[in-house]
Amino acid sequence: MKLNRRNIHRDLGYFYIGLIISFAFSGILMNHREHWHPEKYTTETKSITVKLPEESQITEEYAENLGKELGIDDKIRRHNVKKGTFKISFEKHDVEIDMETGKGEIVAFNKTPIISQTMKLHKSTSNWWIYYSDIFGISLITIAITGAIMITHGKNTFARRGWKLAVAGIVIPLLVLILIG
């Protein structure tokens, strides 16, 4: 079988179609995660009032014990105090408490099926996935280049028309980076 740019473009596109769609879908959702938490949905919200110790006494052990006192039977992920708010993150609960007043809330949530799994693709740090993602990135570059040079005759070639769209496609993200940078 003779390999040419059309075959490479087609076969890489077929092979990675699922991953391209998953990354695109979860990437769109991640773009809006400040306004909506696509990975999880709230099942219950409960107001609480607790007496908190000084910030210097808030340790992981304290956060874990407080979670148990509040009836949370969950694995703790992290805790912190920022801008006067004590936050504890558990596998299926989030706790936020105002350090001054002791008032806060417990939010219970479940993972959103399919969406939370696809979003893990963006966040995974396992070595094999990083290497697979690197190969995927190289393949996307290959798909882009082979797609650009696939048509060699007529008015829609890269040399006659495609380069203008390619430049526009590069300039727009650069302008955004400059403007928000």
Secondary structure as UniProt FT lines:
FT   HELIX           5..31
FT   TURN            32..35
FT   TURN            38..39
FT   STRAND          40..49
FT   HELIX           55..57
FT   HELIX           60..69
FT   TURN            70..71
FT   STRAND          76..82
FT   TURN            83..84
FT   STRAND          85..90
FT   STRAND          93..98
FT   TURN            99..101
FT   STRAND          103..111
FT   TURN            113..114
FT   HELIX           115..123
FT   HELIX           127..149
FT   TURN            155..156
FT   HELIX           158..162
FT   HELIX           163..180
//
